[in-house]
Amino acid sequence: MTNTTKAWLLLIPAILVEVTASLALKGALEHPALYVVVVIGYLSGFVLLAAILRTGMALGVAYGIWGAAGVALTAVGSLL
C-alpha cells in the first residue's frame, strides 16, 4: 500500500471520530458519561491526523479535508 493510499484511508476514520465527538457534545450536557466519547473521539482524531501527516500528505490538504468534511457531516448528523 502506498503512502498516498494509506493517508486517504486514515483520513476517513479521522473524520468519523471527529464527527462522533462533535455530535456527542450536545448529548453530554444531559448524559455526562458521553464526555468520555467526546475526549476519546477528539484525541483519536488528532492522533489519526498526525499519522496522516507522517505519510507525507500536506498539512493544508489533510486539515482542509478533515475540517470541511467534519463540519459538513456534523451539520447533517445534527439534523438527524
Backbone bond lengths (Angstrom), bond angles and torsions (degrees), N, CA, C in turn:
res aa  C-N    CA-C-N  psi(-1)  N-CA   C-N-CA  omega(-1)  CA-C   N-CA-C  phi
1 M - - - 1.437 - - 1.533 108.47 -
2 T 1.320 115.96 131.66 1.454 119.78 -179.38 1.532 110.45 -77.29
3 N 1.326 115.09 162.41 1.464 119.58 178.65 1.523 111.65 -62.62
4 T 1.321 116.56 -35.17 1.466 120.17 179.59 1.516 110.24 -64.65
5 T 1.326 117.24 -45.76 1.463 121.25 178.52 1.523 110.30 -62.50
6 K 1.320 116.34 -43.23 1.460 121.02 179.99 1.528 110.32 -61.20
7 A 1.332 116.97 -42.39 1.459 120.92 -179.86 1.518 111.08 -60.99
8 W 1.322 116.71 -45.53 1.466 120.38 -179.17 1.521 111.06 -67.37
9 L 1.327 117.28 -35.90 1.464 120.04 178.65 1.532 111.78 -71.48
10 L 1.312 117.75 -29.50 1.464 121.10 175.86 1.528 111.60 -77.43
11 L 1.318 116.27 -26.41 1.460 120.06 -178.12 1.530 111.80 -67.46
12 I 1.311 117.05 -33.79 1.474 120.52 -179.55 1.531 111.67 -62.01
13 P 1.338 119.56 -55.04 1.471 117.58 178.35 1.530 112.85 -65.96
14 A 1.338 118.06 -29.67 1.463 120.14 177.13 1.529 110.35 -60.86
15 I 1.303 116.38 -42.41 1.463 121.52 178.49 1.527 109.71 -67.15
16 L 1.319 116.69 -45.34 1.467 120.31 -176.01 1.525 113.09 -64.96
17 V 1.339 118.10 -40.02 1.470 119.03 179.55 1.520 111.07 -70.83
18 E 1.329 116.74 -32.91 1.467 119.91 177.63 1.524 110.61 -68.28
19 V 1.318 116.86 -40.55 1.469 121.10 177.92 1.526 110.39 -66.10
20 T 1.315 117.14 -42.63 1.460 121.30 177.82 1.525 110.64 -59.34
21 A 1.328 116.78 -44.68 1.462 120.91 179.22 1.523 111.01 -63.63
22 S 1.314 116.81 -42.26 1.464 120.36 -179.90 1.520 111.53 -64.24
23 L 1.316 116.77 -42.56 1.455 120.40 179.49 1.531 111.86 -69.02
24 A 1.323 116.99 -30.51 1.462 121.01 179.62 1.529 112.26 -72.50
25 L 1.343 117.28 -18.96 1.460 120.27 -179.39 1.524 111.94 -58.55
26 K 1.313 117.42 -46.05 1.461 119.99 -179.05 1.528 111.14 -65.46
27 G 1.322 116.86 -43.22 1.457 120.12 178.95 1.515 112.73 -65.07
28 A 1.332 116.45 -27.77 1.464 120.77 -178.59 1.520 112.01 -67.71
29 L 1.326 117.60 -20.35 1.460 120.05 177.33 1.527 111.03 -64.24
30 E 1.321 116.22 -36.45 1.462 120.71 179.46 1.525 112.76 -96.02
31 H 1.317 116.35 -27.37 1.472 122.02 -178.47 1.535 108.28 -127.36
32 P 1.322 117.54 87.96 1.468 121.58 -174.68 1.530 114.70 -55.50
33 A 1.311 118.24 -22.01 1.465 120.04 178.45 1.534 111.28 -62.64
34 L 1.324 116.94 -22.54 1.468 120.15 179.38 1.531 112.80 -69.89
35 Y 1.337 117.21 -12.86 1.460 118.94 175.46 1.530 110.99 -61.83
36 V 1.308 116.77 -26.24 1.471 120.61 175.35 1.526 109.41 -63.03
37 V 1.325 116.80 -43.11 1.473 121.82 177.77 1.527 109.96 -63.14
38 V 1.326 116.25 -40.74 1.468 120.77 179.98 1.528 110.64 -61.92
39 V 1.323 116.69 -50.61 1.469 120.76 -177.40 1.524 111.09 -64.26
40 I 1.320 116.50 -47.40 1.473 119.77 -179.78 1.522 110.56 -63.54
41 G 1.328 116.68 -40.38 1.464 120.31 -179.95 1.512 112.76 -62.36
42 Y 1.344 116.75 -48.88 1.464 119.10 -179.13 1.528 111.94 -67.90
43 L 1.326 117.22 -40.80 1.468 119.31 177.37 1.527 111.08 -62.17
44 S 1.324 116.37 -44.00 1.466 120.57 179.18 1.524 110.74 -62.38
45 G 1.319 115.89 -40.78 1.465 119.89 179.74 1.518 112.05 -60.72
46 F 1.337 116.51 -44.40 1.461 119.29 -179.75 1.528 112.18 -71.50
47 V 1.317 117.64 -34.71 1.473 120.32 176.01 1.532 109.64 -64.11
48 L 1.329 116.02 -43.85 1.466 119.39 178.06 1.523 111.09 -65.43
49 L 1.327 117.79 -39.02 1.463 120.64 177.66 1.523 110.68 -62.22
50 A 1.319 117.06 -40.22 1.472 120.61 176.75 1.524 110.75 -62.95
51 A 1.340 116.77 -40.98 1.469 120.50 178.30 1.530 110.60 -64.24
52 I 1.321 116.11 -37.75 1.465 120.14 177.97 1.523 110.20 -62.97
53 L 1.319 116.76 -43.70 1.463 120.26 -179.78 1.524 111.35 -65.49
54 R 1.336 117.15 -32.34 1.474 120.44 177.08 1.520 112.02 -66.09
55 T 1.330 118.44 -22.34 1.472 120.38 178.44 1.518 111.68 -76.67
56 G 1.334 116.37 -12.83 1.454 119.62 178.32 1.520 114.33 108.63
57 M 1.319 117.60 -1.81 1.462 119.24 177.86 1.529 107.99 -67.02
58 A 1.309 116.35 139.95 1.461 121.34 -179.31 1.527 110.54 -65.65
59 L 1.314 116.12 143.80 1.456 121.92 -178.84 1.526 111.30 -58.53
60 G 1.317 117.36 -44.45 1.462 120.87 -179.12 1.516 112.61 -60.22
61 V 1.313 116.05 -40.63 1.470 120.87 179.95 1.525 109.65 -69.70
62 A 1.326 116.75 -51.11 1.464 120.94 -176.73 1.524 111.42 -61.95
63 Y 1.335 116.73 -50.55 1.460 119.99 -177.40 1.522 111.52 -69.20
64 G 1.319 116.71 -37.00 1.466 120.50 178.89 1.514 112.30 -61.59
65 I 1.314 116.23 -47.26 1.474 120.16 -179.85 1.520 110.03 -69.93
66 W 1.331 117.06 -43.66 1.467 122.00 179.25 1.523 110.25 -58.58
67 G 1.316 116.44 -47.98 1.454 120.49 -178.34 1.521 113.23 -68.48
68 A 1.322 116.76 -48.12 1.466 120.28 -177.45 1.524 111.85 -65.36
69 A 1.328 116.60 -45.45 1.466 119.69 179.20 1.526 110.44 -65.41
70 G 1.335 116.01 -37.26 1.464 119.92 178.56 1.519 111.88 -63.24
71 V 1.313 116.72 -44.11 1.463 120.77 179.37 1.523 110.37 -64.34
72 A 1.326 116.75 -46.04 1.470 120.29 -178.97 1.519 111.73 -63.31
73 L 1.316 117.15 -46.52 1.470 119.92 -179.40 1.524 112.24 -68.90
74 T 1.330 117.38 -33.67 1.460 119.97 176.54 1.532 110.21 -66.35
75 A 1.320 116.54 -39.88 1.467 120.23 178.00 1.524 110.94 -62.91
76 V 1.323 116.88 -44.68 1.463 120.85 178.37 1.519 110.01 -65.90
77 G 1.330 116.91 -44.47 1.462 120.88 -179.15 1.517 112.63 -63.79
78 S 1.324 117.31 -33.74 1.462 119.37 -179.83 1.523 111.68 -72.11
79 L 1.308 116.81 -23.92 1.468 120.05 175.47 1.525 111.37 -71.38
80 L 1.318 114.50 -31.05 1.467 119.42 -179.16 1.502 108.63 -82.88
